[in-house]
Amino acid sequence: MLLIFDPIYIALAMLGYVLMLLLASTIAPKVASKFSGRFSLYTSMVILAFLIIAIFSATIYLILSVIGFTVNILSLVVFVLILNVMTYLLSPYIINLSFSARRDYELQAIVNDVAYRLGVKPPKAVVVSSPPNAFAYGNFLTGKYVAVSDTLLRLLRKDELEAVIGHEIGHHKHKDNLVMLFFGLLPSIIFYLGYALIHASMRDDRRGTQLAIVGIVAVVISFVVQILVLAFSRLREYYADFEGVIATNKDAMQRSLAKIHLFYERYPSFMHEIADSKFRTLFIYAFVNAVANPIVSEIERLKRMRVSPIQEILSTHPPIPKRLRFIDSIEI
């Protein structure tokens, strides 16, 4: 049976979504407020990565200790791994087709220059057809790419464009595609394991209740881990912003982000194209309806704006005000 038509799968997905909203609106903001500013970006990433792996390992150990091998964990891991690896391998070809990617040698010259400043091998530069955005993608089969939309090329000045390209090259430099592939596997494995345990409980008269309870607990934990992975992904965005600043300067990085956001505030119909895209996690700009119009001359006002805790937690990218404040904190 396809998962999308399985009532158990649908119920578990709804349970997880409600849980994520609950955590996003209550516990997560309090934790973020308590620890905000106490750790450096690097320390925060290490702590969060350790926490994700620790929760994953403890959950698997608990299931093995209580249930044993009622469910073939190795098969589940292989299933999830195959799905993610296939996506990783095929996505560059899909992206090139979906966005009508085409090589651009003027853009390649800029990418070469920025890559030289960051001390890395230049990725391939392509222009794509979409609203203002940029993203990094690729793998060992296709090579590495930096894509810039045709509209963004017209929107930004050269130094602002270099800052955006620096951000995208930063993702390649930090190997974010592989890093996030690994961390993205962990909540998926826990979720499908819990899902399998719940199914197994219906066929086991002796331990059905025990299997169902452990399965539900695993599903709940999977969504908690997913929230932590989203938080880790946002830290990687800050890390890439750092590279954009190193490649140019703070002012160029801030102006580029503000200009991109201003475009979507002026033309909100394009926001839906970003929000609905299957590749939105790659974009330098992701839909965050949490701020007002950021006129370039009013960046300071934008930095002081409050951010919706729910949207911040559930978004793949940090909100623009926080990214601007982070850029201010960078010491070069």
N, C-alpha and C positions, 0 to 999 in steps of 0.2 A: 504493500500500500504506500502511495506517495505521502510523504510527511505532511504536505500542505493540506491533505484531506483527512488526516488522522485527528480525531477529536482530542485525544490525549496530548498530542503535539501542540494543538491550538490552545488548549487549556494551560499547558505549561508555559507557552510563549506569553499568554496574557498575564499569567501570574508573575512572570519575570518582569514584564513591562511595568506593572503596578508597583512591584518592589523597587525597580529603578527610580520611578517617580517619587516614591516615599523616601528613599535614601537621598535623592537629589534635593528634596525640599526640606529635609530635617537634619539627618546626621552629617551628611557630606559638607554642607556649608559651615557647620560648627567646627568640624575637624579642620577644614581649610582655613577658617578664621584663626583658630588656635595656633596653627603651625606656620601661618603665612609669614614669610620673611625670616624665619629662624634658620633655614638651610639654604645653601647655595644651589644653583640649578643642577650642578653635577651631583651633589650629595642627595638632592631630592630624587633624581633619576635612579640612583643606586638604591636608595631606601625603598622606593616604590617598586622597582624591579625585584628586589629581594622579597618584599611583601607578597607580590603576585606569585612568585615561584614557591614561596613557603606555604601559602594557602593552597595552591594547587597540589603540592606534594603531600601536605597533611590530609587533604580530602581524599586523595587516591589511597594513601596509607590506611585511613579510617575505613574506607569501603572494603579494602582487602582484608582488614582485620575483622570486621564485623560480618561481611558477606562471603569472603573468599572469592572464588572464581566462578560464581554463579553466572556472571556475564563475562564474555570473552573480551577483556579490556584491550588486549593486543589488536583484535579485529577492529574495535572502535577507533583506536589510535590510528591504525593504518587507513581506515575509511576517511577520517577527518584530515589526515595528512595528505592523502591523495587528492581530495577535493581542493585543499588550499594550494598544493604544489601545482596542480593543473591550472588553477586560476593565475598563479604567479607566472607560469610559463606562457600562457596564452594571452594574458591581459595586454602586453605591448602590441600584439597584432590587432587585437580588438580595438584598442585605443587609436591606433593609426587609422583604422578604417572608420571608426565612429566620428573622429574629429577631422577627418581629411588632412592628416598630417603631411606636411611637405617640407623638404629641406630648404633652408634659407641661408645663403652664404654671408650676407651682411650680418644677420643675427649670429651666425657661427663665429664671426670675427669677434663680436662682443663677448660671447660665451668663452672663447679661447682666452681672451684677455682676463676675464674675471677668474677663470679656472687657474690661470697662471698666478694671480694674486693669492689665491687660496692654496696653492701648492698641490693641485691635483691634475690628473689627466682630463682634458676637456671632453665632456659628453657631446653627443650629436645634438645640434640645435634644429628644432622644427617649429614651424608656424602652424597653428591649428585654428579652425573656424569655430569660435564660441564667444560669448561675452567676456569682458576683461578677466583674465585669469592666467595662471601659470602653474606648471606642475612638473615633477620629476618622475620618471618611470623607466622600466627596462629590466633586463636580466642578462645572464651570461650568454644566452643564445642570441639575443637581439642587440646587445650592447646597451649602454646607458643613454637616455634621452633627457633633454630639457625642452619642454614645450611652452611656447608663449603664444597667446591668442593674438589674432590680427588686430582686434580692437584694443588690446592692451598696448601694443606697439604704437598705436596712434595716441594713446592716452597719456603715456609717461614720457618725461624727459630722459635723456640718456643716462644720467647718474641714478635716477629712480629705477630705470629698467635694469641697470647693473646691480642694484640692491636686490631686486626681485630675483634675478638670475643667481646672485650669490646665495640667496635663501635656498633656491632649488638645488644648486650644486652642493650646498650644505647637506641636503638629504642624502645625496649620493656619497658624500664624504663620510657621513656618519652611518652609512649602510642601513638606512631606515627601512627600506623595503624588506630586507631580510630580518631585521630586528623585530619589526611589527608583524611579519609573517609568523615568527616564532611565538610571540606573546599572544597573537590572535588565536593560535591553536589551543591555548590552555583553557579558556572558558568554554570553547566548543567541545573539547574532550569531556570536560566535567558535565556539560549539559546533556550530551548524547549518552553518557554513561548513566546519568540519572533517569533519562528517558527510557533506556533499555531496562533498568531495574524496575521501573514502574510496570512496563510491559511484562517482565518476567514474574512480577508479583501475582498477575492474573492467572498464571499457569502453575503456581506453587501453592497448594493447599496448606502445607505445613508452615512455610515461612513467608506467606504472602504479605501479611501486615508489616513484617520487619523489612522486607524488600521495598515495599511502597514508601514507608517512612524514610528510609535511607535515600531512596530515589528522589523524593521531594526535597529533602535537605540538600542533595547534590545539585538539583536544579536551582534552588535558591542561591547556593554558593556560587554557581556559575555566573549568575547575573551580578553578584557582588564583585567577582573577579573581572567581569566585563567592564564595570564602572571604573575599576582601578586601571584596566588596560586603556580605556578612553583617556583617563587622567595622564597616564604615561605617554600616550600619543600627543597630548597637548604640550607636555614638556619637551618632546622632540621638536615641536614647532618653534618653541622658544629657542631651542638649540640651533635650529636652522636660521632663525632671525639673527642670531649672534653672528653667523657666517656672512649674512647680508650686510651687517654693520662693518665687519672686518674688511669686506670687499670694497666698501664705499665709505659711508659714515652714518652716524645716527640720524642726521637730518634727512638724508636721501631715503633711508629705510622707512622712517616714519611717514614721510610725504607719500611714498608709494602706496603704503597701506591705507592711508587716509583717502587718497585719490580713488583707489579701487572701491572702497566702501562708499564714498560719495556718489560714484556712478550708480551703484545699486539702490541707493536711497532716492536718487533722482528718477531712475527707471526701474521701479519695483517689479515690473513684469518679468525682468530677467532673473530675479531672485529665485523664482520657481524652477528655472532651468538648472541653477546651481544646486538647490535643495533636493531636487528629484534625481540628480545624476548618480549613477552607480559608482562613479569615480570621484565623488566629492571629497573623500578622505585624502586624495592626492593634491587637491587645489590649494594654492596659497591663501585663497579667500574662500571661506565656507559660510553658509547662511547662518547668521546670528542676529536675530531681531532684538537687540538689547541696547542699542544706542541711537542717538539722534543724528542729524546731519553733521558730519565732520568736515566743515569747510577747512581747507588747508591752513588758512590763517588762524584757525581756532583749535589747533591741535591740543593746546594746553587745556581748553575747556573739555575736550573729548577725553583726555586722560583722567579727569575727575569724575566722569560719569559712573553711575552704579551699574552693575551687571546682574541680570536675573540668575540666581543660583541654579534653577532647574535647567535653563538653557546652557549654562556654562558646563554643568556636569555631563549632560547628554550630548554636547557638541564634540565633534572630532577635533576642532580647532579652538584655541583660546580666543575670547572676544577681543576685538580691536583695542578697546581702552587698556586692557591688561598687557597686550603686546606692546603698545606704545610706552607704557610705564616700565615694562621690562627693558626696552631699548634704552631708556634713560638711565637705568641702573648699570648698564654695561660699562666696565672700565677697560679702556684700551691702552 
